[in-house]
């Protein structure tokens, strides 16, 4: 299953946020807030139970319920991030929920959260796809620093459509595939600890129109993403075409024909 197919599978599982007995304007505020996520916001009436509370579900499956006051307060904590403690409880259940129209700055902010987790743990594997060398080049200092952690194995993937950046502290994979050219991904294996595993997977379907994708903390999904990258883009040979002297760190990769 490709990264694009993973995203399509997440897109098919739309969640519904049902707001019961909402105060005026609440449903509209929530709909606006979740406008770039695969979440449908509905209003409902109930003779029993509290007013102004929300229930999140997928089809007939119940996920969680929370007071709207808790969900919307404080405003700066409403935007989902990668640190679970930093946002309202209901957003925990938006793990593996589609986001749409994220621009490059939003993608970079999300990427930083995963890179920071890998840095703090200081061990394991970090796999990041930047589409092109031009996108990776401004992040070289960050990736050289990450790659300098003795027990952290850092891998970056790009489609080689120009000058290849120097990769002297991490493994640079050059892959001439549409998946690498169109996808932005960051996956950290948590050094084998399930609670530390996290990943972001997105694709740019049309240049300039933002990214569509999802993030996940699910260990099995993160493992699948990492295994897909490792097995699909096997290292074939050294490539000395980069602008750095360490050609051993710049490797040409191609899809595994057995997959």
ROKE-105438 format. One line per field, with one value per residue: residue number from 1; x, y, z of N, C-alpha, C in turn; residue in three letters. Coordinates in steps of 0.001 Angstrom, whole numbers. Layout:
<rs>
i: NUM / ...
nX: X / ...
nY: Y / ...
nZ: Z / ...
caX: X / ...
caY: Y / ...
caZ: Z / ...
cX: X / ...
cY: Y / ...
cZ: Z / ...
aa: ALA / ...
</rs>
This chain:
<rs>
i: 1 / 2 / 3 / 4 / 5 / 6 / 7 / 8 / 9 / 10 / 11 / 12 / 13 / 14 / 15 / 16 / 17 / 18 / 19 / 20 / 21 / 22 / 23 / 24 / 25 / 26 / 27 / 28 / 29 / 30 / 31 / 32 / 33 / 34 / 35 / 36 / 37 / 38 / 39 / 40 / 41 / 42 / 43 / 44 / 45 / 46 / 47 / 48 / 49 / 50 / 51 / 52 / 53 / 54 / 55 / 56 / 57 / 58 / 59 / 60 / 61 / 62 / 63 / 64 / 65 / 66 / 67 / 68 / 69 / 70 / 71 / 72 / 73 / 74 / 75 / 76 / 77 / 78 / 79 / 80 / 81 / 82 / 83 / 84 / 85 / 86 / 87 / 88 / 89 / 90 / 91 / 92 / 93 / 94 / 95 / 96 / 97 / 98 / 99 / 100 / 101 / 102 / 103 / 104 / 105 / 106 / 107 / 108 / 109 / 110 / 111 / 112 / 113 / 114 / 115 / 116 / 117 / 118 / 119 / 120 / 121 / 122 / 123 / 124 / 125 / 126 / 127 / 128 / 129 / 130 / 131 / 132 / 133 / 134 / 135 / 136 / 137 / 138 / 139 / 140 / 141 / 142 / 143 / 144 / 145 / 146 / 147 / 148 / 149 / 150 / 151 / 152 / 153 / 154 / 155 / 156 / 157 / 158 / 159 / 160 / 161 / 162 / 163 / 164 / 165 / 166 / 167 / 168 / 169 / 170 / 171 / 172 / 173 / 174 / 175 / 176 / 177 / 178 / 179 / 180 / 181 / 182 / 183 / 184 / 185 / 186 / 187 / 188 / 189 / 190 / 191 / 192 / 193 / 194 / 195 / 196 / 197 / 198 / 199 / 200 / 201 / 202 / 203 / 204 / 205 / 206 / 207 / 208 / 209 / 210 / 211 / 212 / 213 / 214 / 215 / 216 / 217 / 218 / 219 / 220 / 221 / 222 / 223 / 224 / 225 / 226 / 227 / 228 / 229 / 230 / 231 / 232 / 233 / 234 / 235 / 236 / 237 / 238 / 239 / 240 / 241 / 242 / 243 / 244 / 245 / 246 / 247 / 248 / 249 / 250 / 251 / 252 / 253 / 254 / 255 / 256 / 257 / 258 / 259
nX: 849 / 671 / 1863 / 27 / -2273 / -2654 / -3398 / -5785 / -7324 / -7650 / -9090 / -11525 / -12748 / -14647 / -15229 / -17808 / -18893 / -21134 / -23116 / -24883 / -27842 / -26850 / -25407 / -26262 / -24615 / -22464 / -22180 / -21603 / -19168 / -17544 / -17713 / -16395 / -13872 / -13057 / -12864 / -10788 / -10382 / -11291 / -13963 / -17309 / -19659 / -22486 / -25706 / -27847 / -30771 / -31620 / -33568 / -32607 / -29668 / -26756 / -26602 / -25030 / -22848 / -20518 / -20314 / -18150 / -17901 / -17578 / -19451 / -21500 / -19915 / -18859 / -16656 / -15803 / -16955 / -17432 / -17505 / -18489 / -17442 / -15023 / -13801 / -13431 / -11924 / -8709 / -8596 / -6105 / -5335 / -6885 / -6155 / -5015 / -2088 / 1068 / 1726 / 152 / -819 / -1336 / -3743 / -7380 / -9340 / -11033 / -9761 / -7782 / -8892 / -8912 / -6720 / -5219 / -7102 / -8172 / -6498 / -6761 / -5538 / -3254 / -635 / 2840 / 4149 / 2546 / 2915 / 5637 / 5714 / 4331 / 6049 / 8283 / 7476 / 7589 / 10274 / 11394 / 10567 / 12001 / 14582 / 14589 / 14235 / 16426 / 17309 / 16755 / 14932 / 14504 / 12594 / 12313 / 10615 / 11114 / 10362 / 11951 / 15380 / 15571 / 13635 / 14667 / 17122 / 16985 / 16611 / 18863 / 20744 / 19245 / 18863 / 21444 / 22164 / 20328 / 21183 / 23600 / 23205 / 24224 / 22853 / 20686 / 19295 / 19110 / 17175 / 16709 / 14625 / 14539 / 13420 / 15599 / 15904 / 17581 / 20481 / 22081 / 21812 / 24442 / 24993 / 26175 / 25826 / 23699 / 21627 / 21024 / 18561 / 18045 / 15419 / 13740 / 10774 / 7204 / 5930 / 7836 / 8403 / 5968 / 5158 / 5119 / 6552 / 7069 / 8371 / 8751 / 10227 / 10200 / 12219 / 11471 / 9610 / 6252 / 4673 / 6151 / 6124 / 5346 / 3910 / 3686 / 1972 / 1581 / 366 / 1044 / -1229 / -1748 / 543 / 1034 / -1503 / -1643 / -1391 / -2646 / -3406 / -2518 / -1875 / -418 / -389 / -497 / 1045 / 1221 / 549 / 2575 / 4769 / 4164 / 4468 / 7214 / 8370 / 7444 / 8867 / 11517 / 11592 / 10611 / 12274 / 15046 / 18571 / 20727 / 23158 / 26155 / 26075 / 27781 / 27070 / 26427 / 26827 / 28595 / 31465 / 31213 / 30319 / 29466 / 27315 / 25235 / 22836 / 21522 / 18237 / 15631 / 12321 / 11457 / 11283 / 9851 / 7643
nY: -1190 / 2126 / 5436 / 7318 / 5736 / 5105 / 7619 / 7965 / 5963 / 6959 / 9238 / 8167 / 7585 / 9441 / 11545 / 12458 / 15245 / 15800 / 18248 / 18740 / 20355 / 23046 / 26247 / 29438 / 29920 / 28220 / 25722 / 26650 / 27931 / 25739 / 24276 / 25999 / 25973 / 23308 / 23198 / 22510 / 19881 / 16395 / 16337 / 16341 / 18630 / 18629 / 19665 / 18816 / 17925 / 17165 / 15768 / 14850 / 14894 / 17097 / 20485 / 21910 / 20173 / 17972 / 15186 / 12857 / 10768 / 7912 / 6932 / 4545 / 4267 / 5229 / 7693 / 9724 / 12106 / 15537 / 18622 / 21556 / 23948 / 23143 / 22223 / 24494 / 26232 / 27084 / 29415 / 29226 / 26639 / 25052 / 24396 / 21495 / 19668 / 17951 / 17192 / 15449 / 16343 / 18977 / 19818 / 19875 / 17106 / 15810 / 16091 / 14244 / 12022 / 12596 / 11705 / 10318 / 11498 / 13101 / 15977 / 18990 / 21218 / 22306 / 24615 / 25187 / 26254 / 25420 / 22675 / 22527 / 23379 / 21273 / 19188 / 19899 / 19269 / 16479 / 16023 / 17217 / 15486 / 13178 / 14155 / 14627 / 12069 / 10843 / 8524 / 5697 / 5691 / 8190 / 9171 / 11189 / 12936 / 15307 / 16036 / 17602 / 18638 / 21358 / 21968 / 20626 / 21861 / 24344 / 23166 / 21882 / 22424 / 21738 / 18984 / 18024 / 18449 / 16765 / 14346 / 14153 / 13077 / 10398 / 7903 / 8117 / 7409 / 8989 / 9638 / 11076 / 11821 / 12597 / 13770 / 13779 / 16494 / 18513 / 20301 / 18331 / 18420 / 18605 / 15872 / 15238 / 14309 / 12674 / 10140 / 10419 / 9807 / 9348 / 9337 / 8602 / 8807 / 9215 / 9164 / 10014 / 12505 / 13858 / 13644 / 14624 / 13656 / 12552 / 10362 / 8840 / 6253 / 5916 / 4656 / 2058 / 2168 / 2229 / 4444 / 6625 / 6726 / 8350 / 9995 / 11863 / 12162 / 13315 / 14622 / 16570 / 17379 / 19146 / 21492 / 24333 / 24379 / 23463 / 20878 / 17580 / 15265 / 13234 / 12837 / 10574 / 8657 / 6031 / 3025 / 766 / 1812 / 3710 / 1974 / 618 / 2649 / 3296 / 788 / 537 / 2593 / 1799 / -733 / -249 / 1625 / 783 / 968 / 1447 / 2267 / 4256 / 7783 / 10262 / 12807 / 14986 / 18236 / 18018 / 16558 / 14059 / 11494 / 8985 / 9224 / 10005 / 8519 / 6719 / 5722 / 3358 / 2140 / -991 / -3699 / -5960 / -5260
nZ: 0 / -955 / 84 / -768 / -1001 / 1670 / 2652 / 1241 / 2411 / 5003 / 4402 / 3709 / 6067 / 7468 / 10255 / 12566 / 14319 / 16679 / 18034 / 20886 / 21871 / 21365 / 22227 / 20791 / 17712 / 18267 / 16895 / 14347 / 14791 / 15455 / 13078 / 11352 / 12505 / 12085 / 9370 / 7655 / 8145 / 8056 / 9169 / 9965 / 11154 / 13160 / 14416 / 17187 / 19086 / 22485 / 25047 / 27396 / 29450 / 29458 / 28155 / 25238 / 24621 / 23004 / 20789 / 19412 / 16618 / 14369 / 11843 / 13239 / 15407 / 18582 / 19812 / 21730 / 24206 / 25065 / 26876 / 25181 / 26055 / 27195 / 24898 / 23332 / 24880 / 26148 / 23320 / 21978 / 22327 / 20766 / 18186 / 16656 / 17585 / 17826 / 20348 / 22738 / 25214 / 24839 / 23825 / 23614 / 25003 / 23101 / 20690 / 20717 / 19569 / 16947 / 15765 / 12944 / 11268 / 8361 / 7096 / 5194 / 2643 / 3889 / 4153 / 3233 / 5471 / 7605 / 7321 / 7843 / 10504 / 11740 / 11119 / 12633 / 15229 / 15321 / 14693 / 16938 / 18952 / 18227 / 18621 / 21392 / 22464 / 21310 / 20042 / 17834 / 14677 / 12220 / 9546 / 6766 / 4202 / 1717 / -797 / -2749 / -3385 / -3098 / -1181 / 998 / 1461 / 3053 / 5510 / 6257 / 8333 / 10594 / 10124 / 10004 / 12619 / 13934 / 12839 / 14063 / 16522 / 18411 / 18641 / 16987 / 13956 / 10953 / 8100 / 4956 / 2197 / -1220 / -4438 / -7052 / -8700 / -9280 / -8104 / -5717 / -2215 / 296 / 2380 / 5218 / 7768 / 7904 / 6313 / 2953 / 627 / -2761 / -4891 / -7765 / -8105 / -8370 / -5915 / -4009 / -5067 / -4796 / -2161 / 1273 / 4151 / 7530 / 9753 / 12834 / 14609 / 17334 / 18708 / 19107 / 21140 / 21769 / 22677 / 21899 / 19186 / 16104 / 13248 / 10209 / 7220 / 3980 / 848 / -2026 / -4157 / -6238 / -7304 / -5293 / -4189 / -1637 / 966 / 1492 / 3981 / 6855 / 10399 / 12775 / 15798 / 16135 / 16818 / 15064 / 12568 / 12213 / 12171 / 9808 / 7895 / 8162 / 7525 / 4908 / 3610 / 4027 / 2781 / 213 / -949 / -1542 / -1004 / -3689 / -5006 / -4516 / -4975 / -6372 / -7076 / -5555 / -3920 / -1934 / -251 / 803 / -647 / 31 / 1700 / 181 / -1482 / -4239 / -4673 / -5448 / -6274 / -4798 / -6886 / -6228 / -4819
caX: 0 / 1479 / 1507 / -1206 / -3381 / -2880 / -4151 / -7143 / -8032 / -8018 / -10126 / -12812 / -13306 / -15020 / -15783 / -18907 / -18958 / -22527 / -23224 / -26233 / -28398 / -25779 / -25672 / -26262 / -23339 / -21412 / -21993 / -20961 / -17764 / -16848 / -17621 / -15337 / -12589 / -12697 / -13101 / -9697 / -10259 / -12341 / -14916 / -18606 / -20242 / -23946 / -26421 / -28922 / -31483 / -31803 / -34312 / -31828 / -28249 / -26407 / -26619 / -23758 / -21767 / -20262 / -19994 / -17402 / -18084 / -17386 / -20598 / -22164 / -18909 / -18666 / -15270 / -15707 / -17851 / -16764 / -18180 / -18022 / -16608 / -13677 / -13260 / -13084 / -11161 / -8530 / -8546 / -4812 / -5128 / -7833 / -5479 / -4342 / -650 / 1579 / 1864 / -1212 / -1263 / -1457 / -5020 / -8569 / -9414 / -11709 / -8855 / -7028 / -9556 / -8758 / -5561 / -5546 / -8191 / -7621 / -6473 / -6672 / -5119 / -2167 / 426 / 4169 / 4501 / 1850 / 3587 / 6921 / 5444 / 3996 / 7281 / 9155 / 7042 / 8096 / 11728 / 11723 / 10407 / 13145 / 15755 / 14517 / 14494 / 17836 / 17626 / 15749 / 15032 / 13666 / 12524 / 11647 / 10585 / 10969 / 10039 / 13065 / 16540 / 15306 / 12893 / 15526 / 18292 / 16861 / 16528 / 20086 / 21332 / 18446 / 19068 / 22811 / 22151 / 19653 / 22039 / 24746 / 22881 / 24922 / 21972 / 19540 / 19558 / 18275 / 17083 / 15943 / 14304 / 14185 / 13456 / 16763 / 15600 / 18513 / 21684 / 21809 / 22469 / 25421 / 24442 / 27362 / 25494 / 22527 / 21520 / 20181 / 18093 / 17579 / 14456 / 13033 / 9418 / 6159 / 5615 / 8791 / 8282 / 4704 / 4814 / 5861 / 6302 / 8022 / 7982 / 9724 / 9890 / 10151 / 13233 / 10784 / 8643 / 5002 / 4191 / 6960 / 6004 / 4444 / 4200 / 2893 / 2022 / 747 / 759 / 687 / -1878 / -1511 / 1482 / 473 / -2836 / -1547 / -1185 / -3699 / -2799 / -2931 / -833 / -814 / 390 / -753 / 2321 / 1188 / 566 / 3935 / 5623 / 3907 / 5069 / 8666 / 8692 / 7203 / 9974 / 12746 / 11527 / 10306 / 13356 / 16306 / 19774 / 21307 / 24560 / 26553 / 25899 / 28703 / 26678 / 26088 / 27794 / 29462 / 32528 / 30904 / 29419 / 28953 / 26092 / 24222 / 22580 / 20411 / 17289 / 14543 / 11324 / 11735 / 10405 / 9051 / 6468
caY: 0 / 3329 / 6528 / 7909 / 4844 / 5298 / 8866 / 7722 / 5182 / 7867 / 10140 / 7466 / 7421 / 10764 / 11603 / 13407 / 15896 / 16178 / 19166 / 18627 / 21550 / 24042 / 27673 / 30083 / 30165 / 27263 / 24760 / 27363 / 28140 / 24462 / 23933 / 26830 / 25514 / 22027 / 23279 / 21869 / 18503 / 15520 / 16261 / 16962 / 19151 / 18633 / 20048 / 17892 / 18254 / 16043 / 16132 / 14397 / 15204 / 18519 / 21258 / 22432 / 19207 / 17422 / 13761 / 12544 / 9383 / 7515 / 6075 / 4180 / 4079 / 6353 / 7908 / 10446 / 13255 / 16583 / 19910 / 22507 / 24934 / 22575 / 22090 / 25791 / 27069 / 28421 / 29347 / 28834 / 25200 / 24322 / 23880 / 20237 / 19590 / 16599 / 16885 / 15121 / 17087 / 20395 / 20191 / 19339 / 15634 / 15291 / 16104 / 12997 / 11043 / 13005 / 10997 / 9688 / 12176 / 13833 / 17431 / 19446 / 22588 / 22807 / 25218 / 24698 / 26649 / 24508 / 21385 / 22643 / 23421 / 19914 / 18412 / 20262 / 18565 / 15106 / 16109 / 17527 / 14260 / 12325 / 14746 / 14452 / 10658 / 10700 / 7195 / 5195 / 6092 / 9278 / 9155 / 12422 / 13178 / 16738 / 16188 / 18037 / 19181 / 22750 / 22011 / 20126 / 22697 / 25235 / 22372 / 21094 / 22580 / 20930 / 17554 / 17695 / 18388 / 15524 / 13232 / 14101 / 12302 / 9128 / 6744 / 8436 / 7202 / 9960 / 9388 / 12067 / 11347 / 13647 / 13497 / 14558 / 17271 / 19631 / 20071 / 17534 / 19004 / 17796 / 15149 / 14734 / 13802 / 11818 / 9372 / 11052 / 8875 / 9965 / 8400 / 9192 / 8268 / 10205 / 9162 / 10874 / 13871 / 14500 / 13401 / 15179 / 12733 / 12470 / 9223 / 8506 / 4916 / 5918 / 3736 / 831 / 2402 / 2603 / 5758 / 7664 / 6660 / 9325 / 10207 / 12769 / 11772 / 14213 / 14734 / 17794 / 16883 / 20174 / 22472 / 25632 / 24259 / 22920 / 19455 / 16770 / 14113 / 12929 / 12442 / 9405 / 8162 / 4597 / 2342 / -127 / 2645 / 4250 / 868 / 337 / 3719 / 3119 / -423 / 838 / 3398 / 1004 / -1828 / 222 / 2452 / 160 / 1657 / 713 / 2584 / 5597 / 8807 / 11342 / 14022 / 16070 / 19316 / 17758 / 15606 / 12741 / 10811 / 7757 / 9525 / 10365 / 7250 / 6649 / 4666 / 3135 / 1226 / -2411 / -4274 / -7068 / -4725
caZ: 0 / -1078 / 985 / -1299 / -638 / 3103 / 2800 / 742 / 3410 / 6088 / 3886 / 3630 / 7412 / 7969 / 11598 / 12763 / 15620 / 16911 / 19160 / 21437 / 22513 / 21352 / 22369 / 19470 / 17050 / 18610 / 15805 / 13249 / 15165 / 15343 / 11654 / 10776 / 13029 / 11486 / 7918 / 6921 / 8610 / 7551 / 10275 / 9712 / 12384 / 13113 / 15638 / 17558 / 20325 / 23393 / 26252 / 28536 / 29379 / 29503 / 26919 / 24737 / 24657 / 21672 / 20695 / 18201 / 16199 / 12969 / 11595 / 14486 / 16451 / 19490 / 20216 / 22987 / 24373 / 25828 / 26927 / 24174 / 26749 / 27281 / 23553 / 22760 / 25785 / 25590 / 21869 / 21416 / 22462 / 19928 / 17005 / 16982 / 17429 / 17978 / 21762 / 23129 / 26385 / 24536 / 23260 / 24278 / 24917 / 21910 / 19556 / 20758 / 18705 / 15557 / 15249 / 11671 / 10583 / 7228 / 7007 / 3808 / 2345 / 4725 / 3359 / 3586 / 6824 / 8508 / 7226 / 8518 / 11941 / 12163 / 11005 / 13755 / 16430 / 15269 / 14793 / 18325 / 19732 / 17917 / 19260 / 22837 / 22762 / 20974 / 19523 / 16907 / 13276 / 11721 / 8082 / 6332 / 2772 / 1449 / -2210 / -3596 / -2701 / -2775 / 81 / 2063 / 1700 / 4217 / 6737 / 6392 / 9665 / 11524 / 9901 / 10406 / 14080 / 14289 / 12455 / 14947 / 17725 / 18189 / 18550 / 16128 / 12535 / 10249 / 6670 / 4207 / 854 / -2171 / -5878 / -7495 / -9906 / -9330 / -7330 / -4515 / -1043 / 999 / 3529 / 5889 / 9091 / 7810 / 5069 / 1940 / -387 / -3993 / -5486 / -8898 / -8146 / -8110 / -4492 / -3322 / -5602 / -4408 / -757 / 2417 / 5263 / 8630 / 10577 / 13871 / 15116 / 18784 / 19243 / 19478 / 22213 / 21117 / 23085 / 21278 / 17728 / 15497 / 11839 / 9379 / 5809 / 3173 / -550 / -2738 / -5367 / -7253 / -6747 / -4944 / -3608 / -292 / 1192 / 2102 / 4629 / 8227 / 11330 / 13554 / 16916 / 16221 / 16571 / 13901 / 11364 / 12091 / 11744 / 8396 / 7100 / 8174 / 6759 / 3496 / 3101 / 4039 / 1819 / -1137 / -1475 / -1158 / -1472 / -4815 / -5246 / -4130 / -5990 / -6041 / -7786 / -4636 / -3834 / -789 / -512 / 1367 / -1552 / 635 / 2420 / -790 / -2142 / -5169 / -4306 / -6394 / -5692 / -4818 / -7909 / -5699 / -4144
cX: 885 / 1061 / 207 / -2420 / -3691 / -3736 / -5588 / -7964 / -8484 / -9148 / -11503 / -13493 / -13638 / -15628 / -16872 / -18864 / -20374 / -22603 / -24672 / -26623 / -27393 / -26274 / -25610 / -24844 / -22263 / -21144 / -21262 / -19477 / -16965 / -16684 / -16516 / -13960 / -12118 / -12841 / -11999 / -9435 / -11449 / -13360 / -16176 / -19213 / -21756 / -24506 / -27533 / -29541 / -31668 / -32525 / -33557 / -30360 / -28004 / -26554 / -25193 / -22606 / -21679 / -19867 / -19295 / -17581 / -17723 / -18469 / -21331 / -21193 / -18738 / -17191 / -15175 / -16739 / -17158 / -17626 / -17610 / -17137 / -15170 / -13013 / -12750 / -12249 / -9858 / -8360 / -7222 / -4550 / -6058 / -7135 / -4730 / -2841 / -204 / 1833 / 472 / -1713 / -1595 / -2819 / -6165 / -8711 / -10039 / -10768 / -7918 / -7583 / -9569 / -7429 / -6004 / -6859 / -7587 / -7587 / -6298 / -6137 / -4101 / -1091 / 1780 / 4579 / 3815 / 2513 / 4925 / 6737 / 5141 / 5231 / 8195 / 8784 / 7600 / 9618 / 12155 / 11594 / 11582 / 14415 / 15756 / 14752 / 15947 / 18255 / 16495 / 15999 / 14035 / 13750 / 11712 / 11746 / 10263 / 10666 / 11271 / 14228 / 16346 / 14543 / 13761 / 16617 / 18135 / 16826 / 17822 / 20701 / 20587 / 18756 / 20504 / 22897 / 21474 / 20540 / 23261 / 24479 / 23376 / 23981 / 20729 / 19957 / 18584 / 18359 / 16214 / 15797 / 13940 / 14163 / 14573 / 16510 / 16484 / 19765 / 21340 / 22537 / 23486 / 24780 / 25601 / 27088 / 24295 / 22518 / 20547 / 19856 / 17559 / 16679 / 13663 / 11658 / 8424 / 5839 / 6551 / 8659 / 7054 / 4398 / 5723 / 5538 / 7424 / 7540 / 9104 / 9305 / 9930 / 11188 / 12580 / 9766 / 7361 / 4533 / 4958 / 6777 / 5006 / 4857 / 3223 / 3072 / 1081 / 1242 / 257 / 97 / -1718 / -588 / 799 / -884 / -2809 / -1449 / -2408 / -3045 / -3317 / -1694 / -1334 / 159 / 241 / 527 / 2319 / 1210 / 1951 / 4885 / 5427 / 4585 / 6581 / 9062 / 8483 / 8369 / 11250 / 12724 / 11298 / 11446 / 14690 / 17470 / 20444 / 22798 / 24860 / 26386 / 26778 / 28331 / 26386 / 27170 / 28728 / 30479 / 32173 / 29884 / 28826 / 27621 / 24951 / 23970 / 21388 / 19526 / 16241 / 13559 / 11768 / 10785 / 9536 / 7783 / 5438
cY: 1242 / 4369 / 7186 / 7057 / 4916 / 6542 / 8680 / 6920 / 6021 / 8780 / 9488 / 7333 / 8780 / 10655 / 12676 / 13934 / 16427 / 17024 / 19154 / 19899 / 22696 / 25452 / 28306 / 30329 / 29140 / 26295 / 25411 / 27599 / 26857 / 24045 / 24731 / 26345 / 24232 / 22024 / 22620 / 20446 / 17705 / 15244 / 17018 / 17381 / 19255 / 19102 / 19042 / 18364 / 16996 / 16530 / 15757 / 14769 / 16696 / 19185 / 21619 / 21450 / 18532 / 15956 / 13517 / 11068 / 9174 / 6515 / 5824 / 4033 / 5353 / 6454 / 8562 / 11566 / 14262 / 17832 / 20830 / 23574 / 24439 / 22513 / 23413 / 26679 / 26386 / 28338 / 28845 / 27352 / 24379 / 23693 / 22600 / 20329 / 18161 / 16230 / 16675 / 15965 / 18532 / 20787 / 19442 / 17831 / 15127 / 15236 / 14906 / 11992 / 11482 / 12520 / 10217 / 10218 / 13086 / 15330 / 17812 / 20873 / 23148 / 23410 / 24744 / 25088 / 25757 / 23131 / 21415 / 22676 / 22028 / 19016 / 18650 / 19507 / 17140 / 15096 / 16365 / 16295 / 13323 / 12841 / 14467 / 12997 / 10316 / 9350 / 6745 / 5675 / 7196 / 9263 / 10354 / 12589 / 14633 / 17053 / 16508 / 18532 / 20624 / 22903 / 21560 / 21125 / 23654 / 24494 / 21608 / 21215 / 21732 / 19455 / 17120 / 17576 / 17102 / 14323 / 13087 / 13385 / 10870 / 7965 / 6987 / 8305 / 8043 / 9719 / 10465 / 11574 / 12535 / 13081 / 14375 / 15304 / 18506 / 19278 / 19368 / 18151 / 18045 / 17167 / 14506 / 14206 / 12858 / 11116 / 10046 / 10038 / 9658 / 8966 / 9099 / 8526 / 9386 / 10290 / 10094 / 12316 / 14584 / 14429 / 14155 / 14272 / 12840 / 11338 / 8910 / 7208 / 4815 / 5059 / 2466 / 977 / 2964 / 4007 / 6898 / 7724 / 7697 / 9542 / 11218 / 12323 / 12678 / 14198 / 16045 / 17376 / 17848 / 21220 / 23810 / 25575 / 23577 / 21401 / 18824 / 15549 / 13899 / 12750 / 11289 / 9158 / 6641 / 3826 / 1474 / 667 / 3234 / 3166 / 576 / 1379 / 3546 / 1902 / -211 / 1608 / 2579 / -64 / -1360 / 991 / 1922 / 942 / 811 / 996 / 3994 / 6542 / 9989 / 12666 / 15193 / 17125 / 19142 / 16691 / 14195 / 12019 / 9549 / 7988 / 9896 / 9165 / 7348 / 5464 / 4526 / 2160 / -220 / -3074 / -5412 / -6576 / -4267
cZ: 0 / -47 / 534 / -940 / 856 / 3340 / 2340 / 1739 / 4587 / 5643 / 3876 / 4990 / 8021 / 9367 / 11664 / 14190 / 15794 / 18178 / 19645 / 22189 / 22534 / 21636 / 20985 / 18948 / 17299 / 17469 / 14630 / 13542 / 15013 / 13885 / 10980 / 11224 / 12346 / 9967 / 7102 / 7400 / 8090 / 8657 / 9895 / 11045 / 12217 / 14452 / 15907 / 18870 / 21158 / 24639 / 27516 / 28342 / 29354 / 28144 / 26529 / 24966 / 23301 / 21770 / 19362 / 17875 / 14747 / 12641 / 12902 / 15654 / 17266 / 19872 / 21589 / 23019 / 25278 / 25831 / 25852 / 24812 / 26875 / 25913 / 23011 / 23679 / 26184 / 24090 / 21322 / 21521 / 21573 / 18727 / 17342 / 16747 / 17615 / 19431 / 22338 / 24289 / 26061 / 23989 / 23924 / 24054 / 23628 / 20716 / 19552 / 19764 / 17241 / 14988 / 14011 / 11085 / 9519 / 7502 / 5541 / 3761 / 3327 / 3817 / 3881 / 5012 / 7847 / 8497 / 7971 / 10028 / 12487 / 12139 / 12198 / 15035 / 16467 / 15379 / 16240 / 19212 / 19493 / 18595 / 20755 / 23244 / 22439 / 20452 / 18613 / 15489 / 12957 / 10210 / 7613 / 4827 / 2496 / -19 / -3058 / -2752 / -2302 / -1475 / 1250 / 2434 / 2886 / 5554 / 7028 / 7781 / 10702 / 11367 / 10188 / 11926 / 14554 / 14002 / 13334 / 16255 / 17515 / 17937 / 17702 / 14671 / 11719 / 8744 / 6026 / 2773 / -26 / -3592 / -6446 / -8803 / -10016 / -8552 / -6017 / -3322 / -438 / 2221 / 4276 / 7292 / 9070 / 6466 / 4121 / 857 / -1576 / -4711 / -6572 / -9055 / -7875 / -6621 / -3727 / -3803 / -5065 / -2922 / 200 / 3598 / 6291 / 9526 / 11554 / 14543 / 16634 / 19467 / 19774 / 20582 / 21604 / 21434 / 22428 / 19762 / 17204 / 14051 / 11237 / 7936 / 5031 / 1735 / -1129 / -4075 / -6533 / -6658 / -6481 / -4289 / -2235 / -268 / 1853 / 2740 / 6030 / 9088 / 12173 / 14696 / 17040 / 15887 / 15324 / 12599 / 11139 / 11615 / 10261 / 7511 / 7012 / 7354 / 5263 / 2896 / 2991 / 2948 / 390 / -1767 / -990 / -1750 / -2556 / -4962 / -4763 / -5306 / -5596 / -6649 / -6879 / -4590 / -2641 / -1119 / -79 / 516 / -973 / 1315 / 1480 / -1685 / -3090 / -4794 / -5377 / -5780 / -5815 / -5814 / -7401 / -5046 / -5172
aa: UNK / UNK / UNK / UNK / UNK / UNK / UNK / UNK / UNK / UNK / UNK / UNK / UNK / UNK / UNK / UNK / UNK / UNK / UNK / UNK / UNK / UNK / UNK / UNK / UNK / UNK / UNK / UNK / UNK / UNK / UNK / UNK / UNK / UNK / UNK / UNK / UNK / UNK / UNK / UNK / UNK / UNK / UNK / UNK / UNK / UNK / UNK / UNK / UNK / UNK / UNK / UNK / UNK / UNK / UNK / UNK / UNK / UNK / UNK / UNK / UNK / UNK / UNK / UNK / UNK / UNK / UNK / UNK / UNK / UNK / UNK / UNK / UNK / UNK / UNK / UNK / UNK / UNK / UNK / UNK / UNK / UNK / UNK / UNK / UNK / UNK / UNK / UNK / UNK / UNK / UNK / UNK / UNK / UNK / UNK / UNK / UNK / UNK / UNK / UNK / UNK / UNK / UNK / UNK / UNK / UNK / UNK / UNK / UNK / UNK / UNK / UNK / UNK / UNK / UNK / UNK / UNK / UNK / UNK / UNK / UNK / UNK / UNK / UNK / UNK / UNK / UNK / UNK / UNK / UNK / UNK / UNK / UNK / UNK / UNK / UNK / UNK / UNK / UNK / UNK / UNK / UNK / UNK / UNK / UNK / UNK / UNK / UNK / UNK / UNK / UNK / UNK / UNK / UNK / UNK / UNK / UNK / UNK / UNK / UNK / UNK / UNK / UNK / UNK / UNK / UNK / UNK / UNK / UNK / UNK / UNK / UNK / UNK / UNK / UNK / UNK / UNK / UNK / UNK / UNK / UNK / UNK / UNK / UNK / UNK / UNK / UNK / UNK / UNK / UNK / UNK / UNK / UNK / UNK / UNK / UNK / UNK / UNK / UNK / UNK / UNK / UNK / UNK / UNK / UNK / UNK / UNK / UNK / UNK / UNK / UNK / UNK / UNK / UNK / UNK / UNK / UNK / UNK / UNK / UNK / UNK / UNK / UNK / UNK / UNK / UNK / UNK / UNK / UNK / UNK / UNK / UNK / UNK / UNK / UNK / UNK / UNK / UNK / UNK / UNK / UNK / UNK / UNK / UNK / UNK / UNK / UNK / UNK / UNK / UNK / UNK / UNK / UNK / UNK / UNK / UNK / UNK / UNK / UNK
</rs>
